[in-house]
Amino acid sequence: MYAAAASLNEINVTKEQLSWFAGVLNVHEAPITGFWLMYAAVVVMCIIVYNLGFARRLPLLKNAVVYTVMLIGTFPLTIFAFGMPVVESLLAAAAVLGIYKIRLRRYKKEKQENATTS
């Protein structure tokens, strides 16, 4: 375990090779802490995108399975997030899905008001 941590600290990565968010987290200076912070960011953004765009009402056990698989599946995304803009893409997806949800809610509200006034 200590050998792996030592080898992670010896990785020579320039700031230009990192994604913007990885550069903000100073991953090149503290790779282990940076990895876990990046993992937390990817998990949070995946959960937000899932809830905004794809979530359905599920029973508790099925919901637990979905989130467990999501936690496992974000490990490869976290590794990709160091060199590619994964977190930034998830932020853009969350913004688009959030705007869509707001507009959909307004449309349904206006449609309901028009139905009650007619």
All heavy atoms as an XYZ file, in Angstrom:
923
protein
N       0.820     -1.188      0.000
C       0.000      0.000      0.000
C       0.862      1.250      0.000
O       0.591      2.188     -0.707
C      -0.929     -0.040      1.217
C      -1.678      1.237      1.422
S      -3.389      0.921      1.205
C      -4.040      2.433      1.787
N       1.911      1.240      0.830
C       2.781      2.408      0.884
C       3.570      2.579     -0.403
O       3.847      3.691     -0.821
C       3.729      2.317      2.083
C       3.008      2.385      3.404
C       2.927      1.284      4.242
C       2.363      3.553      3.785
C       2.242      1.350      5.439
C       1.680      3.630      4.975
C       1.620      2.523      5.807
O       0.943      2.587      6.975
N       3.909      1.462     -1.042
C       4.633      1.541     -2.311
C       3.758      2.172     -3.384
O       4.228      2.970     -4.195
C       5.091      0.158     -2.745
N       2.479      1.823     -3.382
C       1.557      2.416     -4.355
C       1.401      3.902     -4.095
O       1.375      4.704     -5.028
C       0.208      1.717     -4.295
N       1.298      4.288     -2.836
C       1.166      5.707     -2.507
C       2.429      6.461     -2.885
O       2.366      7.584     -3.385
C       0.873      5.878     -1.018
N       3.584      5.846     -2.675
C       4.832      6.503     -3.032
C       4.941      6.664     -4.539
O       5.387      7.695     -5.032
C       6.009      5.702     -2.490
N       4.507      5.646     -5.290
C       4.588      5.752     -6.738
C       3.598      6.774     -7.271
O       3.872      7.447     -8.261
C       4.362      4.396     -7.395
O       3.036      3.964     -7.161
N       2.450      6.935     -6.632
C       1.511      7.969     -7.048
C       2.070      9.359     -6.791
O       1.838     10.283     -7.562
C       0.179      7.817     -6.304
C      -0.784      6.780     -6.838
C      -2.002      6.679     -5.936
C      -1.208      7.098     -8.244
N       2.807      9.533     -5.724
C       3.388     10.835     -5.426
C       4.533     11.173     -6.371
O       4.897     12.330     -6.493
C       3.878     10.880     -3.973
C       2.727     10.970     -3.004
O       1.701     11.566     -3.327
N       2.874     10.387     -1.839
N       5.112     10.180     -7.033
C       6.233     10.416     -7.931
C       5.802     10.649     -9.376
O       6.658     10.832    -10.238
C       7.186      9.223     -7.872
C       7.849      9.052     -6.522
C       8.640      7.767     -6.429
O       8.733      7.047     -7.438
O       9.149      7.487     -5.339
N       4.519     10.634     -9.665
C       4.039     10.839    -11.023
C       4.314     12.279    -11.422
O       3.937     13.218    -10.721
C       2.538     10.529    -11.136
C       2.297      9.058    -10.875
C       2.005     10.919    -12.501
C       0.845      8.674    -10.822
N       4.984     12.448    -12.549
C       5.292     13.782    -13.041
C       4.251     14.171    -14.081
O       4.328     13.779    -15.233
C       6.691     13.822    -13.655
C       7.765     13.619    -12.607
O       7.608     14.060    -11.474
N       8.842     12.956    -12.981
N       3.281     14.926    -13.666
C       2.215     15.387    -14.544
C       2.240     16.904    -14.523
O       2.236     17.518    -13.453
C       0.831     14.875    -14.068
C      -0.262     15.418    -14.946
C       0.814     13.365    -14.058
N       2.272     17.493    -15.695
C       2.244     18.946    -15.751
C       0.807     19.424    -15.674
O      -0.132     18.683    -15.958
C       2.885     19.461    -17.052
O       2.117     18.994    -18.161
C       4.324     18.989    -17.175
N       0.658     20.656    -15.290
C      -0.686     21.215    -15.128
C      -1.405     21.323    -16.479
O      -2.623     21.285    -16.538
C      -0.590     22.581    -14.449
C      -1.842     22.986    -13.762
C      -1.606     24.136    -12.822
C      -2.883     24.382    -12.053
N      -2.719     25.284    -10.966
N      -0.659     21.429    -17.560
C      -1.267     21.532    -18.887
C      -1.895     20.222    -19.329
O      -2.770     20.206    -20.182
C      -0.225     21.975    -19.931
C       0.253     23.390    -19.760
C       1.336     23.524    -18.685
O       2.065     22.541    -18.448
O       1.425     24.595    -18.073
N      -1.442     19.105    -18.776
C      -1.981     17.799    -19.152
C      -3.259     17.462    -18.399
O      -3.928     16.496    -18.737
C      -0.942     16.710    -18.884
C       0.276     16.825    -19.767
C       1.358     15.864    -19.340
O       1.493     15.553    -18.171
N       2.130     15.387    -20.317
N      -3.611     18.246    -17.404
C      -4.791     17.965    -16.592
C      -5.999     18.715    -17.129
O      -5.874     19.739    -17.795
C      -4.542     18.392    -15.142
C      -3.428     17.676    -14.402
C      -3.209     18.324    -13.045
C      -3.745     16.210    -14.243
N      -7.180     18.211    -16.800
C      -8.390     18.956    -17.121
C      -8.469     20.174    -16.210
O      -7.740     20.294    -15.223
C      -9.625     18.074    -16.935
O      -9.817     17.770    -15.574
N      -9.360     21.097    -16.541
C      -9.472     22.326    -15.763
C      -9.799     22.026    -14.303
O      -9.187     22.586    -13.396
C     -10.551     23.235    -16.368
C     -10.763     24.472    -15.565
C     -10.017     25.611    -15.604
C     -11.775     24.693    -14.579
N     -10.506     26.514    -14.708
C     -11.585     25.980    -14.059
C     -12.818     23.923    -14.086
C     -12.411     26.516    -13.085
C     -13.626     24.461    -13.115
C     -13.423     25.741    -12.618
N     -10.755     21.156    -14.056
C     -11.171     20.853    -12.686
C     -10.064     20.147    -11.917
O      -9.866     20.395    -10.730
C     -12.451     20.001    -12.700
C     -13.130     19.935    -11.371
C     -13.836     21.020    -10.884
C     -13.055     18.803    -10.596
C     -14.454     20.970     -9.648
C     -13.669     18.732     -9.366
C     -14.371     19.828     -8.892
N      -9.323     19.261    -12.577
C      -8.197     18.600    -11.917
C      -7.115     19.612    -11.569
O      -6.466     19.507    -10.524
C      -7.627     17.498    -12.801
N      -6.935     20.608    -12.410
C      -5.982     21.674    -12.105
C      -6.424     22.519    -10.931
O      -5.607     22.942    -10.112
N      -7.726     22.752    -10.824
C      -8.259     23.515     -9.689
C      -8.018     22.756     -8.386
O      -7.705     23.354     -7.353
C      -9.769     23.803     -9.889
C     -10.409     24.332     -8.630
C      -9.964     24.779    -11.032
N      -8.147     21.440     -8.420
C      -7.942     20.621     -7.227
C      -6.463     20.404     -6.898
O      -6.147     19.779     -5.886
C      -8.612     19.255     -7.393
C     -10.130     19.253     -7.441
C     -10.628     17.842     -7.687
C     -10.721     19.806     -6.171
N      -5.549     20.916     -7.717
C      -4.104     20.724     -7.545
C      -3.747     19.244     -7.430
O      -3.030     18.820     -6.530
C      -3.581     21.492     -6.330
C      -3.549     22.977     -6.588
O      -3.325     23.406     -7.716
N      -3.767     23.755     -5.559
N      -4.235     18.471     -8.366
C      -4.015     17.032     -8.362
C      -2.535     16.706     -8.548
O      -2.036     15.732     -7.997
C      -4.870     16.359     -9.456
C      -4.546     14.901     -9.604
C      -6.337     16.555     -9.134
N      -1.819     17.545     -9.261
C      -0.410     17.258     -9.505
C       0.433     17.405     -8.233
O       1.509     16.842     -8.147
C       0.138     18.160    -10.619
C       0.101     19.622    -10.291
N      -1.068     20.354    -10.304
C       1.079     20.472     -9.923
C      -0.802     21.590     -9.963
N       0.492     21.694     -9.729
N      -0.056     18.130     -7.242
C       0.688     18.293     -5.991
C       0.320     17.242     -4.948
O       1.170     16.806     -4.180
C       0.447     19.689     -5.420
C       1.041     20.782     -6.281
C       0.723     22.165     -5.745
O       0.205     22.271     -4.623
O       0.998     23.125     -6.474
N      -0.936     16.860     -4.874
C      -1.400     15.846     -3.915
C      -2.290     14.853     -4.657
O      -3.516     14.966     -4.639
C      -2.166     16.504     -2.778
N      -1.696     13.858     -5.323
C      -2.488     12.985     -6.182
C      -3.507     12.123     -5.453
O      -4.590     11.880     -5.980
C      -1.459     12.119     -6.888
C      -0.152     12.420     -6.307
C      -0.273     13.589     -5.407
N      -3.199     11.654     -4.260
C      -4.143     10.772     -3.569
C      -5.353     11.562     -3.103
O      -6.505     11.171     -3.345
C      -3.444     10.056     -2.396
C      -2.345      9.140     -2.943
C      -4.450      9.261     -1.572
C      -1.464      8.538     -1.896
N      -5.120     12.685     -2.466
C      -6.227     13.545     -2.041
C      -6.991     14.060     -3.248
O      -8.222     14.100     -3.243
C      -5.693     14.718     -1.213
O      -4.912     14.212     -0.136
C      -6.820     15.579     -0.685
N      -6.270     14.418     -4.286
C      -6.905     14.903     -5.509
C      -7.779     13.860     -6.156
O      -8.851     14.167     -6.687
N      -7.335     12.599     -6.139
C      -8.146     11.527     -6.711
C      -9.472     11.402     -5.973
O     -10.530     11.301     -6.597
C      -7.395     10.191     -6.665
C      -8.240      9.038     -7.144
C      -8.376      8.792     -8.491
C      -8.909      8.223     -6.243
C      -9.168      7.747     -8.945
C      -9.697      7.175     -6.679
C      -9.825      6.933     -8.042
N      -9.435     11.397     -4.638
C     -10.669     11.225     -3.874
C     -11.576     12.444     -3.997
O     -12.804     12.307     -4.029
C     -10.371     10.889     -2.418
C      -9.801      9.511     -2.307
C      -8.544      9.165     -1.959
C     -10.477      8.275     -2.607
N      -8.388      7.806     -2.013
C      -9.556      7.231     -2.403
C     -11.755      7.962     -3.020
C      -9.880      5.900     -2.606
C     -12.087      6.623     -3.218
C     -11.153      5.620     -3.014
N     -11.001     13.642     -4.094
C     -11.835     14.829     -4.331
C     -12.461     14.786     -5.717
O     -13.635     15.135     -5.894
C     -11.000     16.103     -4.158
C     -10.574     16.435     -2.744
C      -9.619     17.618     -2.739
C     -11.789     16.724     -1.866
N     -11.670     14.343     -6.701
C     -12.201     14.213     -8.060
C     -13.289     13.140     -8.096
O     -14.318     13.317     -8.741
C     -11.075     13.862     -9.032
C     -11.514     13.755    -10.456
S     -11.904     15.332    -11.209
C     -10.272     15.911    -11.551
N     -13.076     12.030     -7.389
C     -14.079     10.965     -7.324
C     -15.378     11.494     -6.710
O     -16.459     11.238     -7.225
C     -13.545      9.776     -6.513
C     -14.547      8.661     -6.338
C     -14.892      7.847     -7.401
C     -15.149      8.436     -5.108
C     -15.813      6.828     -7.255
C     -16.074      7.413     -4.949
C     -16.397      6.612     -6.019
O     -17.316      5.614     -5.866
N     -15.264     12.259     -5.626
C     -16.456     12.829     -4.988
C     -17.182     13.772     -5.940
O     -18.416     13.750     -6.030
C     -16.067     13.554     -3.707
N     -16.433     14.586     -6.674
C     -17.057     15.510     -7.622
C     -17.772     14.761     -8.742
O     -18.894     15.113     -9.126
C     -16.002     16.453     -8.202
N     -17.148     13.709     -9.255
C     -17.759     12.930    -10.330
C     -19.011     12.226     -9.824
O     -20.050     12.215    -10.501
C     -16.743     11.920    -10.918
C     -17.422     10.946    -11.866
C     -15.624     12.644    -11.638
N     -18.950     11.667     -8.617
C     -20.122     10.984     -8.051
C     -21.270     11.974     -7.861
O     -22.416     11.696     -8.248
C     -19.762     10.283     -6.725
C     -21.011      9.852     -5.983
C     -18.871      9.093     -6.975
N     -20.989     13.111     -7.277
C     -22.044     14.108     -7.028
C     -22.661     14.571     -8.345
O     -23.892     14.649     -8.477
C     -21.483     15.299     -6.216
C     -22.439     16.469     -6.219
C     -21.161     14.867     -4.801
N     -21.820     14.846     -9.340
C     -22.357     15.311    -10.616
C     -23.136     14.210    -11.328
O     -24.168     14.492    -11.949
C     -21.228     15.842    -11.512
C     -20.611     17.132    -11.008
S     -21.808     18.426    -10.638
C     -22.659     18.603    -12.174
N     -22.697     12.971    -11.235
C     -23.446     11.860    -11.840
C     -24.808     11.692    -11.173
O     -25.810     11.453    -11.850
C     -22.657     10.565    -11.747
S     -21.351     10.422    -12.969
N     -24.849     11.830     -9.862
C     -26.118     11.716     -9.145
C     -27.060     12.841     -9.544
O     -28.254     12.623     -9.781
C     -25.877     11.679     -7.630
C     -25.249     10.342     -7.229
C     -27.165     11.922     -6.852
C     -24.785     10.268     -5.800
N     -26.532     14.057     -9.668
C     -27.372     15.197    -10.067
C     -27.916     14.979    -11.473
O     -29.116     15.170    -11.724
C     -26.572     16.510     -9.968
C     -26.328     16.855     -8.497
C     -27.295     17.650    -10.674
C     -25.372     18.001     -8.287
N     -27.057     14.584    -12.403
C     -27.504     14.353    -13.786
C     -28.513     13.220    -13.854
O     -29.523     13.311    -14.549
C     -26.290     14.100    -14.711
C     -26.727     13.604    -16.074
C     -25.465     15.361    -14.848
N     -28.272     12.158    -13.101
C     -29.216     11.042    -13.076
C     -30.577     11.490    -12.550
O     -31.609     11.169    -13.143
C     -28.657      9.903    -12.221
C     -29.653      8.797    -11.969
C     -30.016      7.919    -12.977
C     -30.259      8.651    -10.729
C     -30.942      6.917    -12.758
C     -31.178      7.649    -10.497
C     -31.517      6.795    -11.513
O     -32.440      5.802    -11.291
N     -30.582     12.235    -11.463
C     -31.850     12.672    -10.883
C     -32.577     13.677    -11.769
O     -33.808     13.677    -11.829
C     -31.635     13.254     -9.491
C     -31.389     12.188     -8.465
O     -31.906     11.084     -8.569
N     -30.573     12.506     -7.483
N     -31.851     14.532    -12.467
C     -32.492     15.514    -13.338
C     -33.039     14.894    -14.618
O     -34.069     15.322    -15.127
C     -31.508     16.628    -13.699
C     -31.246     17.668    -12.626
C     -30.149     18.613    -13.073
C     -32.509     18.439    -12.294
N     -32.351     13.884    -15.132
C     -32.734     13.406    -16.445
C     -33.319     12.023    -16.530
O     -34.102     11.747    -17.435
N     -32.946     11.140    -15.625
C     -33.278      9.747    -15.853
C     -33.975      9.058    -14.694
O     -34.432      7.936    -14.846
C     -31.994      8.969    -16.181
C     -31.205      9.601    -17.278
C     -30.050     10.309    -17.000
C     -31.624      9.518    -18.592
C     -29.324     10.910    -18.000
C     -30.907     10.115    -19.603
C     -29.754     10.817    -19.307
N     -34.041      9.667    -13.545
C     -34.562      8.998    -12.347
C     -36.064      8.783    -12.449
O     -36.809      9.641    -12.906
C     -34.231      9.795    -11.097
N     -36.481      7.639    -12.011
C     -37.893      7.288    -11.869
C     -38.127      6.903    -10.421
O     -37.187      6.590     -9.695
C     -38.244      6.096    -12.762
C     -37.965      6.302    -14.219
C     -39.186      6.883    -14.904
N     -38.980      6.955    -16.341
C     -38.833      8.087    -16.992
N     -38.824      9.227    -16.352
N     -38.668      8.098    -18.288
N     -39.351      6.881    -10.019
C     -39.671      6.405     -8.669
C     -39.436      4.906     -8.626
O     -40.083      4.140     -9.348
C     -41.124      6.706     -8.324
C     -41.440      8.163     -8.225
C     -41.300      8.574     -6.796
N     -41.609     10.002     -6.691
C     -41.192     10.746     -5.719
N     -40.470     10.216     -4.766
N     -41.485     12.005     -5.669
N     -38.485      4.489     -7.817
C     -38.149      3.074     -7.691
C     -38.293      2.636     -6.248
O     -38.162      3.452     -5.332
C     -36.699      2.825     -8.133
C     -36.339      3.106     -9.585
C     -34.843      2.947     -9.791
C     -37.096      2.170    -10.498
N     -38.520      1.347     -6.043
C     -38.496      0.835     -4.666
C     -37.092      1.010     -4.070
O     -36.107      1.166     -4.785
C     -38.835     -0.645     -4.824
C     -39.465     -0.768     -6.161
C     -38.931      0.342     -7.001
N     -37.013      0.965     -2.754
C     -35.777      1.260     -2.043
C     -34.626      0.347     -2.463
O     -33.506      0.817     -2.693
C     -36.017      1.156     -0.529
C     -34.847      1.538      0.355
C     -34.465      2.998      0.134
C     -35.183      1.300      1.803
N     -34.879     -0.954     -2.591
C     -33.808     -1.876     -2.948
C     -33.287     -1.620     -4.367
O     -32.082     -1.630     -4.601
C     -34.286     -3.325     -2.810
C     -33.226     -4.395     -3.023
C     -32.091     -4.225     -2.012
C     -33.838     -5.772     -2.905
N     -34.176     -1.367     -5.305
C     -33.751     -1.068     -6.668
C     -32.976      0.240     -6.719
O     -31.995      0.367     -7.452
C     -34.954     -1.003     -7.604
C     -35.553     -2.340     -7.912
C     -36.696     -2.210     -8.883
C     -37.323     -3.566     -9.148
N     -38.448     -3.468    -10.079
N     -33.413      1.206     -5.929
C     -32.708      2.482     -5.843
C     -31.299      2.283     -5.289
O     -30.342      2.885     -5.775
C     -33.498      3.448     -4.960
C     -33.428      4.853     -5.449
O     -32.884      5.138     -6.501
N     -33.986      5.742     -4.661
N     -31.163      1.423     -4.274
C     -29.852      1.130     -3.697
C     -28.948      0.460     -4.729
O     -27.750      0.761     -4.805
C     -30.003      0.256     -2.463
N     -29.511     -0.433     -5.534
C     -28.721     -1.097     -6.578
C     -28.243     -0.086     -7.612
O     -27.078     -0.096     -8.032
C     -29.531     -2.237     -7.243
C     -28.845     -2.755     -8.491
C     -29.779     -3.351     -6.253
N     -29.119      0.810     -8.029
C     -28.757      1.823     -9.024
C     -27.614      2.692     -8.509
O     -26.623      2.926     -9.216
C     -29.983      2.695     -9.397
C     -29.564      3.929    -10.171
C     -30.988      1.886    -10.182
N     -27.718      3.164     -7.284
C     -26.677      4.033     -6.749
C     -25.382      3.271     -6.468
O     -24.290      3.834     -6.622
C     -27.165      4.767     -5.502
C     -28.100      5.900     -5.856
C     -29.462      5.820     -5.598
C     -27.627      7.049     -6.462
C     -30.320      6.852     -5.931
C     -28.462      8.082     -6.809
C     -29.806      7.983     -6.534
O     -30.634      9.006     -6.880
N     -25.464      2.006     -6.095
C     -24.257      1.203     -5.895
C     -23.519      1.003     -7.212
O     -22.290      1.159     -7.279
C     -24.614     -0.161     -5.278
O     -25.289      0.058     -4.040
C     -23.376     -1.002     -5.052
N     -24.253      0.682     -8.251
C     -23.637      0.525     -9.572
C     -23.052      1.857    -10.038
O     -21.981      1.904    -10.647
C     -24.654     -0.039    -10.583
C     -24.118      0.004    -11.994
C     -25.038     -1.457    -10.201
N     -23.733      2.947     -9.719
C     -23.228      4.269    -10.088
C     -21.915      4.569     -9.357
O     -20.974      5.110     -9.949
C     -24.266      5.347     -9.776
C     -23.938      6.694    -10.360
S     -25.143      7.970     -9.984
C     -26.648      7.269    -10.585
N     -21.840      4.222     -8.074
C     -20.605      4.444     -7.313
C     -19.446      3.629     -7.884
O     -18.315      4.108     -7.943
C     -20.813      4.086     -5.842
C     -21.658      5.055     -5.027
C     -21.929      4.478     -3.642
C     -20.978      6.388     -4.920
N     -19.718      2.399     -8.309
C     -18.673      1.560     -8.899
C     -18.290      2.085    -10.288
O     -17.110      2.151    -10.636
C     -19.141      0.095     -8.971
C     -19.314     -0.462     -7.562
C     -18.176     -0.752     -9.784
C     -20.038     -1.788     -7.509
N     -19.279      2.489    -11.057
C     -19.028      2.943    -12.422
C     -18.331      4.279    -12.533
O     -17.778      4.610    -13.591
N     -18.318      5.042    -11.471
C     -17.654      6.342    -11.546
C     -16.140      6.244    -11.346
O     -15.441      7.226    -11.573
C     -18.240      7.326    -10.522
O     -18.224      6.729     -9.232
C     -19.641      7.731    -10.895
N     -15.626      5.077    -10.938
C     -14.168      4.927    -10.847
C     -13.493      5.122    -12.201
O     -12.539      5.902    -12.304
C     -13.787      3.581    -10.235
C     -13.698      3.623     -8.738
C     -14.649      2.982     -7.972
C     -12.680      4.300     -8.095
C     -14.582      3.012     -6.591
C     -12.596      4.346     -6.719
C     -13.557      3.696     -5.960
N     -13.939      4.445    -13.276
C     -13.304      4.719    -14.577
C     -13.496      6.167    -15.028
O     -12.586      6.761    -15.610
C     -14.003      3.760    -15.539
C     -14.615      2.721    -14.693
C     -14.890      3.339    -13.373
N     -14.671      6.734    -14.758
C     -14.886      8.134    -15.109
C     -13.918      9.045    -14.376
O     -13.455     10.043    -14.926
C     -16.323      8.550    -14.787
C     -17.386      8.161    -15.784
C     -18.755      8.604    -15.290
C     -17.105      8.762    -17.127
N     -13.622      8.708    -13.128
C     -12.684      9.515    -12.349
C     -11.294      9.446    -12.959
O     -10.592     10.462    -13.042
C     -12.653      9.044    -10.886
O     -13.971      9.102    -10.362
C     -11.734      9.902    -10.059
N     -10.891      8.286    -13.392
C      -9.577      8.154    -14.025
C      -9.529      8.966    -15.311
O      -8.550      9.664    -15.582
C      -9.263      6.665    -14.275
C      -9.114      5.954    -12.928
C      -8.006      6.503    -15.117
C      -9.073      4.453    -13.014
N     -10.603      8.911    -16.096
C     -10.655      9.715    -17.319
C     -10.720     11.204    -17.018
O     -10.285     12.025    -17.823
C     -11.862      9.322    -18.175
C     -11.791      7.945    -18.742
C     -12.911      7.145    -18.774
C     -10.615      7.436    -19.247
C     -12.858      5.865    -19.308
C     -10.544      6.163    -19.779
C     -11.674      5.369    -19.807
N     -11.265     11.574    -15.868
C     -11.482     12.982    -15.539
C     -10.194     13.754    -15.327
O     -10.207     14.978    -15.354
C     -12.357     13.098    -14.286
N      -9.091     13.067    -15.132
C      -7.833     13.784    -14.954
C      -7.339     14.394    -16.256
O      -6.750     15.470    -16.246
C      -6.764     12.865    -14.356
C      -7.028     12.548    -12.922
C      -7.478     11.297    -12.551
C      -6.856     13.505    -11.945
C      -7.737     11.003    -11.234
C      -7.110     13.224    -10.627
C      -7.553     11.966    -10.269
N      -7.574     13.741    -17.366
C      -7.098     14.249    -18.638
C      -8.183     14.806    -19.533
O      -7.897     15.558    -20.462
N      -9.421     14.422    -19.278
C     -10.531     14.861    -20.109
C     -11.538     15.631    -19.255
O     -11.616     15.425    -18.052
C     -11.218     13.655    -20.754
C     -10.328     12.934    -21.728
S     -11.164     11.578    -22.552
C     -10.987     10.282    -21.351
N     -12.323     16.482    -19.861
C     -13.255     17.316    -19.084
C     -14.540     16.584    -18.699
O     -15.637     16.943    -19.127
C     -13.530     18.491    -20.019
C     -13.364     17.908    -21.379
C     -12.272     16.887    -21.261
N     -14.450     15.569    -17.869
C     -15.618     14.785    -17.461
C     -16.506     15.602    -16.527
O     -17.724     15.691    -16.727
C     -15.183     13.461    -16.801
C     -16.364     12.728    -16.214
C     -14.459     12.583    -17.800
N     -15.918     16.189    -15.488
C     -16.714     16.968    -14.532
C     -17.336     18.172    -15.226
O     -18.510     18.497    -14.993
C     -15.847     17.406    -13.330
C     -16.634     18.284    -12.384
C     -15.299     16.205    -12.596
N     -16.587     18.803    -16.090
C     -17.108     19.955    -16.818
C     -18.268     19.548    -17.727
O     -19.266     20.272    -17.831
C     -15.994     20.606    -17.640
C     -14.882     21.202    -16.809
C     -13.767     20.224    -16.448
O     -13.992     18.997    -16.539
O     -12.687     20.684    -16.061
N     -18.159     18.384    -18.357
C     -19.250     17.887    -19.206
C     -20.484     17.549    -18.379
O     -21.617     17.821    -18.799
C     -18.801     16.639    -19.967
O     -17.708     16.943    -20.789
N     -20.271     16.971    -17.204
C     -21.397     16.680    -16.322
C     -22.056     17.962    -15.825
O     -23.277     18.022    -15.650
C     -20.949     15.803    -15.157
C     -20.619     14.354    -15.510
C     -19.923     13.661    -14.341
C     -21.865     13.600    -15.909
N     -21.256     19.007    -15.590
C     -21.827     20.309    -15.217
C     -22.700     20.865    -16.341
O     -23.797     21.381    -16.091
C     -20.714     21.313    -14.884
C     -20.096     21.216    -13.516
C     -18.829     22.067    -13.438
C     -21.083     21.668    -12.460
N     -22.211     20.767    -17.581
C     -23.002     21.234    -18.719
C     -24.284     20.421    -18.872
O     -25.357     20.980    -19.123
C     -22.164     21.161    -19.997
N     -24.188     19.108    -18.703
C     -25.381     18.257    -18.798
C     -26.380     18.602    -17.704
O     -27.596     18.651    -17.943
C     -24.990     16.787    -18.715
N     -25.885     18.850    -16.494
C     -26.778     19.221    -15.386
C     -27.458     20.548    -15.667
O     -28.651     20.716    -15.375
C     -25.999     19.278    -14.080
N     -26.735     21.498    -16.246
C     -27.337     22.795    -16.568
C     -28.429     22.646    -17.625
O     -29.527     23.202    -17.484
C     -26.256     23.763    -17.052
N     -28.154     21.884    -18.676
C     -29.137     21.683    -19.747
C     -30.370     20.956    -19.209
O     -31.511     21.350    -19.484
C     -28.509     20.922    -20.926
C     -29.554     20.463    -21.912
C     -27.471     21.787    -21.615
N     -30.154     19.896    -18.440
C     -31.285     19.147    -17.891
C     -32.064     19.975    -16.878
O     -33.291     19.871    -16.793
C     -30.806     17.845    -17.259
C     -30.337     16.783    -18.244
C     -29.655     15.646    -17.518
C     -31.498     16.276    -19.078
N     -31.381     20.816    -16.116
C     -32.065     21.703    -15.168
C     -32.955     22.709    -15.886
O     -34.098     22.934    -15.491
N     -32.431     23.297    -16.959
C     -33.226     24.245    -17.749
C     -34.422     23.532    -18.365
O     -35.547     24.062    -18.379
C     -32.348     24.910    -18.826
C     -31.328     25.834    -18.162
C     -33.191     25.665    -19.842
C     -30.246     26.335    -19.093
N     -34.209     22.317    -18.856
C     -35.303     21.539    -19.434
C     -36.389     21.271    -18.397
O     -37.582     21.419    -18.678
C     -34.769     20.222    -20.000
C     -35.859     19.263    -20.389
C     -36.617     19.464    -21.539
C     -36.149     18.150    -19.601
C     -37.631     18.595    -21.885
C     -37.151     17.278    -19.948
C     -37.885     17.499    -21.091
O     -38.885     16.639    -21.422
N     -35.990     20.874    -17.187
C     -36.967     20.595    -16.127
C     -37.769     21.847    -15.776
O     -38.984     21.774    -15.571
C     -36.272     20.067    -14.872
C     -35.810     18.657    -14.988
C     -36.976     17.715    -14.817
C     -36.458     16.306    -14.671
N     -37.491     15.356    -14.433
N     -37.101     22.986    -15.678
C     -37.793     24.238    -15.351
C     -38.792     24.588    -16.437
O     -39.943     24.940    -16.151
C     -36.765     25.371    -15.135
C     -35.962     25.113    -13.864
C     -37.451     26.724    -15.088
C     -34.766     26.028    -13.689
N     -38.381     24.494    -17.692
C     -39.289     24.828    -18.795
C     -40.453     23.845    -18.877
O     -41.593     24.237    -19.161
C     -38.518     24.860    -20.110
C     -37.567     26.051    -20.185
C     -36.931     26.119    -21.519
N     -37.950     26.220    -22.547
C     -38.024     27.204    -23.421
N     -37.144     28.156    -23.399
N     -38.963     27.219    -24.337
N     -40.192     22.569    -18.624
C     -41.251     21.564    -18.642
C     -42.265     21.833    -17.539
O     -43.479     21.748    -17.764
C     -40.662     20.164    -18.491
C     -41.645     18.996    -18.544
C     -42.310     18.919    -19.908
C     -40.927     17.705    -18.219
N     -41.796     22.191    -16.363
C     -42.684     22.500    -15.245
C     -43.545     23.733    -15.557
O     -44.746     23.745    -15.294
C     -41.860     22.732    -13.975
C     -42.708     22.824    -12.728
C     -41.881     22.921    -11.475
N     -41.079     21.709    -11.313
C     -39.826     21.689    -10.892
N     -39.219     22.806    -10.574
N     -39.179     20.558    -10.771
N     -42.923     24.764    -16.162
C     -43.696     25.959    -16.546
C     -44.749     25.634    -17.594
O     -45.880     26.111    -17.529
C     -42.757     27.038    -17.086
C     -42.029     27.793    -16.039
C     -41.276     28.928    -16.670
N     -40.431     29.599    -15.703
C     -39.504     30.459    -16.019
N     -39.287     30.763    -17.288
N     -38.788     31.036    -15.084
N     -44.363     24.800    -18.573
C     -45.293     24.427    -19.632
C     -46.477     23.663    -19.061
O     -47.628     23.941    -19.411
C     -44.569     23.583    -20.687
C     -45.484     23.028    -21.740
C     -45.992     23.844    -22.749
C     -45.854     21.681    -21.735
C     -46.837     23.341    -23.715
C     -46.696     21.173    -22.690
C     -47.192     22.001    -23.685
O     -48.028     21.504    -24.638
N     -46.218     22.705    -18.172
C     -47.309     21.938    -17.565
C     -48.204     22.821    -16.719
O     -49.428     22.654    -16.705
C     -46.744     20.792    -16.727
C     -46.204     19.652    -17.557
C     -45.718     18.522    -16.686
C     -45.222     17.366    -17.514
N     -44.756     16.245    -16.690
N     -47.615     23.775    -16.004
C     -48.403     24.693    -15.171
C     -49.290     25.570    -16.040
O     -50.475     25.760    -15.746
C     -47.466     25.543    -14.317
C     -48.163     26.410    -13.327
C     -47.166     27.166    -12.467
C     -47.853     28.074    -11.482
N     -46.879     28.834    -10.672
N     -48.737     26.108    -17.139
C     -49.542     26.933    -18.049
C     -50.640     26.110    -18.708
O     -51.766     26.588    -18.871
C     -48.650     27.558    -19.111
C     -47.762     28.659    -18.602
C     -46.818     29.176    -19.672
O     -46.922     28.733    -20.842
O     -45.969     30.016    -19.335
N     -50.341     24.894    -19.071
C     -51.332     24.026    -19.705
C     -52.467     23.709    -18.720
O     -53.641     23.713    -19.102
C     -50.663     22.731    -20.164
C     -51.525     21.844    -20.990
C     -50.738     20.655    -21.504
C     -51.615     19.717    -22.271
N     -50.885     18.511    -22.725
N     -52.117     23.487    -17.457
C     -53.128     23.213    -16.451
C     -53.989     24.447    -16.187
O     -55.207     24.338    -16.037
C     -52.453     22.748    -15.157
C     -53.419     22.332    -14.074
C     -52.690     21.900    -12.805
O     -51.517     22.219    -12.630
N     -53.387     21.176    -11.958
N     -53.371     25.633    -16.156
C     -54.134     26.862    -15.948
C     -55.060     27.129    -17.117
O     -56.197     27.578    -16.928
C     -53.172     28.035    -15.750
C     -52.471     28.032    -14.419
C     -51.433     29.150    -14.291
O     -51.253     29.900    -15.280
O     -50.819     29.238    -13.233
N     -54.598     26.871    -18.329
C     -55.447     27.066    -19.511
C     -56.608     26.077    -19.532
O     -57.699     26.398    -19.979
C     -54.628     26.932    -20.794
C     -53.707     28.113    -20.994
O     -53.898     29.177    -20.408
N     -52.683     27.916    -21.809
N     -56.396     24.868    -19.042
C     -57.451     23.867    -19.010
C     -58.515     24.231    -17.979
O     -59.708     23.988    -18.201
C     -56.870     22.500    -18.722
N     -58.097     24.812    -16.862
C     -59.074     25.181    -15.823
C     -59.849     26.435    -16.188
O     -60.977     26.602    -15.766
C     -58.359     25.390    -14.470
O     -57.365     26.370    -14.600
C     -57.780     24.084    -13.973
N     -59.268     27.349    -16.977
C     -59.983     28.573    -17.360
C     -60.927     28.338    -18.528
O     -61.829     29.124    -18.750
C     -58.979     29.686    -17.723
O     -58.131     29.240    -18.799
C     -58.174     30.090    -16.530
N     -60.720     27.277    -19.303
C     -61.585     27.033    -20.467
C     -62.888     26.417    -20.075
O     -63.137     25.749    -19.195
C     -60.908     26.076    -21.444
O     -59.671     26.575    -21.850
